[in-house]
Amino acid sequence: MKFRSIVLAAVLGVCATPAFAAPVATVNGQPIDNSQVQAIMSMSPELAKEPNAREQVVQNLVNMEVLSQYAISHKLDQSADVKERLAIAKRQILADAAVDQYVKEHPIPEGDIQTAYSNFIKAMGNKEYEVRHILVKTKAEADKIMADLKKGQKFSTLAEKFSIDKASAAHGGELGWIVPGMVVPPFAQAVESAPMDKPVGPVQTQFGYHVIEVQATRAMTPPPLSAMKDRLKLQLQQQEAAKFVSDLRNQAKIDISK
């Protein structure tokens, strides 16, 4: 299904691309241009690495053309459902083209990337924590777990039995090593202030109520800018694209029926 989506997006996306090379195939006289093959390959670098990837793409385009011709000959392109789906596809392609052009015309300054990196490093801090937790739905449940721990019951046993975070519950509540800046603030604050090997809680987050225990800490060396640059640049581009859409909406007259 993923490959089918890539093929469809690429073929629709090159509708406005001039055909400048000999066709890679023809189906009942209808050419399939090399530009379409290249568009699909460029959209999926992982696909391009596969053996015989080009042949795979060509064969899939041939299949699509055969099916398209069948659909047209049976007037399926005239059905209301197909027309609606084509209209939606066209709208999506144009929307993507608008965002792509905006991002291209508004490159992210190096200074903004550096600022984002500095903010990231500041939020990350210089220490990471080995943490386990028990997550429950109510404060009363968390209070009961805290009481049971004070009575000497094992943290791992209570986590396996009561925690609604099933992934960590299966391992006695273990979350492994975490960075406070990468988790929700109430949880991060509890982790940073918790005494070693002593449960604290209840700590409320949007997920429920946590009983938290810090088992160890260690110094952490943040990743260099070179390792983060592409990721930070993409995040900033996404933020700019979101602002672009928001600005367009604010300028438009929009009426939404209730």
N, C-alpha and C positions, 0 to 999 in steps of 0.2 A: 504493500500500500504506500509506503514511503517513497519507493522508487517511482510508482505511478504518479504520485503528487509532484515529484521533481520534474518528471517528463512533461506533465501537463503545464506546470508553471513556466517551464522554459519554452515550450512550444508557443504558448500564448504570448510570452514575453518577447519573442522575436518576430511577432507579426509585423512590427514596424521596421524590422531590420532589413536593409537591402540585401538581396541575394547577389553576391559578388563572385561566387565560386561555382564550379560544376556541381550538379547534384550528386549526392552520395547514392541515391537510389531513385527510381521512378515507380509509381504504382498506377497502372492504367493511364500512363502518360502524365501523371501528376508528380512533379519533382519534390524531393526532400533535400533541402539545401544543407550543405556542410555547416553553415552558420548555426543551424538548429542543433546539430550534434555538439558543436563547440560550446554553445550556450548551456546545454545540459551538463556537459563535463565540467565546465567552470563553476556551475552552481553546486556541484557535489564533488569536492576534492577526494573524498573517500572512495566514491565510485570510480573516479579516474585512476585510482591506484590498482583497481582490480584487473586481473588478467583478462584480455579480450574485452575491456570495457567499451571501447569504441564500437566493436561489432555488436555488443549487447545493446548499446544505445540505438544503433542503426536498425537493428531488428525490432526493437520496441517501437520506434517511429514508424516502421513499415506496418506493424500491427495496428498502430493507432490510425494510420492513413486508410488501411483496409476497412477498419471499423467505421471511420468517419464517412467514407464513401458509401458504405452500406446504410449508415444512418440517414444520409442525405437522400439516397435513392428511395428510401422508405419514408421520406418526409418527417423523420423524427426531429429535424431541426425546426419544424414548424409547430411542435407541441409547446404548450404554455410552460410546462415544467422545464424543458430544455432551454427555452428562451430566457426564462428567469435565471437559470444557473449560468448561462453565458453572460447575462447582464451583471450578475454578481461577480463573476470572474473578471470581467472588464473593469468593473469599479475597483476591485482589489488591485489589479495590475496598475491602473492609473494612480491609485493612492500610493502604492509602493514606489512608482516612478517619481512622484512628487517628493516623497521623503528622501529618496536616494539623491535627487538633484539638490535638495536643500542642504543635505549633509555634505555633499561634494562642494557646494558653493560657500559653505561656512565651516572651514576646517577648524579643528580644535587647537587653540594656541598652546605651544609648549609650556608656557607659564601656567595655564590652567591644569595641565596634566601634572605638573610639579606640585601645585597646590593640593590637588586631589590626593596625590601620593603622601604628602605631608600630613593631611587630615587622616588618611588611612593609617599611617604609622602611629599617629597620636591616639587614635581610637583603639588600635591593637594593643598598645602598651608594650612592655618588655618582659612580660611574664605569662606563662600559661599554667593551667591548673588541671590536675587529674581529678575528675569529679564523678560522683554517682548521685542519683536522685530517685525519688519515688514521686510520681505524679498522680494525683487523685482529683476528683471533681469538686469536692467540698472542703471547706475549712475544718469541719467537724471530723472528717476522715483523716485529714492531715494531723490534727491535734491528737487523735487516737494513735496514729503511727508514732508520733513523737513520744507519747507516753509509753508505748510498747518498747521503743528503743531504750528509754531510760530504765525500763524494767529488765533490760538485758537481752531482748530478742534481737536476732541477727538482721542487719540491714538488708542483706541479699535475699533472705527468706521473705521478708515483708515486701520487698520490691517485686519479687517473682509472683507473689500472691495478690498484691493490691494495685500495683502501678498500671495506669492505663496507657503508659508509653511502652507498648509491647516489645518494641525493638530493644530498648535498654533493659526492660524487665527480664527478658530471656537470659540476660547476663548479670543478673543481680543488681540492676540499676546502673551499671557502668556506662558512662558516656565517653570515657577515654579522656584525652587531653583536649581542653578547650581554651579558646582565647576570649576573655570577657567582652572585648569589643565586637565580637562576632555573634553574640547572643543577645536576647532582649534585655533591656536595662535592669529591671528588678532582679532577674536571675544573675546578671553580671555583678551587680552590687552585693548580692548575698555571697557570691563566690569570693569576691575580693576581701570581704570583711569576716568571712567564716574562720573560726579557729581550726587548726588541723585535726582531722579525725574525730570531729564532734558535729553531729547532725544539727542543722539549723532549719527553722521553719515555724509555721507555714510561710512560704513565699508565694505571693499571688502574681500570676502573669495571665495573659490572655488564653493560655492553654489550660489553666486550672491552678491547683495549689501544689507546691513542691516542698518536699523535705530533701535538703541538700547536704552532702558531706564532701568536703575537700580532703583528698587522700594524699596529695603531694603537689609540690610546685617546682618549677624550674625556669631558669632564664631562657628567653627566646630571642633569637636573632631575626629581625624582620627581613622579608625578601627585598632584594635590591629593586630599584626603579626599573631596571631593564627587564626584570621578570614580571613586573606589574603593568608596564606601560600600555601594552595592547588592550588588556582588560579594562584599565582605567579610561583609555581613549574611547572604547566601545560604550562604557557606562555614560560618559559625558556626551557622546553622540546620541545615545538614547534619550538622555535628558533634554538635549537641544531639540530633538525630533518631537518629543512630547510637548515642549513649549511651542513649537511651530504649529502643531495641530491645535493646541489650546488657543493660540492667537487667531488662527483661521476661524475657529468656532465662534470666538468673541466678535469677529467682524461679520459673521454671517447671520442672516435672519433664519432662525431655526424654529419651526413649529412642530412639536411632537404631540400626536394625539394620545389622549389618555383613554 
